[in-house]
Amino acid sequence: MSEEIKVNEKYLSVFAGMLDELHVSYTIGKTWTTDAIYRETPEKIRRRKERGCICVDMECGGECGGRV
């Protein structure tokens, strides 16, 4: 089991291009994803920030890790 998965690079530029066309601002960065609400303790948040995370999300992992 891996601590990290990378976004499927095949689709990253597609998503960014769509947002650019729509003039929607965005930030590309590492996201911490979890399926357990309220488990973002101060210690876990600190560790994730140290690893470069910019936010926590509860749905991103399944969407970004897909391989086609």
Residue pairs with C-beta under 8 A, 6 or more apart in sequence:
4 30
5 61
5 64
5 65
6 65
7 64
7 65
8 64
8 65
8 66
8 67
8 68
10 68
12 28
16 26
16 28
19 25
19 26
27 54
29 52
29 53
29 54
29 55
30 51
30 52
30 53
30 54
31 53
31 54
31 55
31 56
31 57
31 60
31 64
32 48
32 53
32 55
32 56
32 57
33 56
33 57
33 58
33 59
33 60
33 61
34 40
34 56
34 58
35 58
37 58
40 56
45 56
48 56
